[in-house]
Amino acid sequence: ACSRSSGINAECPLRPGVMVVMVTLAAGKKGGSAVSVEELRDLLMESIKNTISLTALAEQQTHKMEKVMNSLELAEKTIQQMKEKLAASEEKFAEEVEMLNEEQGEIQASLEMIGGKVEELEGKGTDLSSNLQNLTQKVEALETATEKIGGQVVELESAGTDLSSNMQNLETKVESVGKTWSAGSYCIMANGDCPVGFTRIEGHIKALSTYSADSNYIKQAHFGSSYIGCHGHCGQHPHWFADIGIVTCCK
């Protein structure tokens, strides 16, 4: 024997010799319009097709999100490479500065030594004019070398500034990629909170009547915040086994 519940009257599956059973949809009142089992099945099939279409749309959006994530990962790798290059440049810069300091120390020592020789030559009074000219040339050469070293320091500082600026520009581009959505009006399947600019829209059908509650008739699954599953625990409510919930974000 087939059981009945309030709201929808359903009998056993059709067998030869058994008349077509009519199902009455009622909302707490009598006299509702009669719908056949075949029509109800068509309605359910249409609902399932709509769910499949939404699932396909969700997969498309998922592919787009994967592309965005791949772009973010590539940008993060590029940032990491830039950071490594900057770290290497900073290390090289520190080494160059240390070398320059050593050279300046040597130059200062040379200048002091030259000054001592000048005093010695002045004291001895031998060939003072010629020696002073030679010493002056050496001093000028040392001063030129010092100016060249100073220019190299400025160039290294400028290169470090350019690298920092490039990193800031790249980070700004990465942030803008993660916040960009396609223009137009469309909906995406929700998975938690909706992105900025989208409105959350959700709906459900509960206590659908199915032939059975086993996995041949109800395959439970979640699509982000949407789902297909049993009404309560599977088999808890005879004949009213299935629930469908759809949650979207629309703009």
Secondary structure, 3 states (H helix, E strand, C coil): CCCCCCCCCCCCCCCCCCCCCEEECCCCCCCCCEEEHHHHHHHHHHHHHHHHHHHHHHHHHHHHHHHHHHHHHHHHHHHHHHHHHHHHHHHHHHHHHHHHHHHHHHHHHHHHHHHHHHHHHHHHCCCHHHHHHHHHHHHHHHHHHHHHHHHHHHHHHHHHHHHHHHHHHHHHHHHHHHCCCCCCCCEEECCCCCCCCCEEEEEEEEEEECCCCCCCCCCCEEECCEEEEECCCCCCCCCEEEEEEEEEEEC
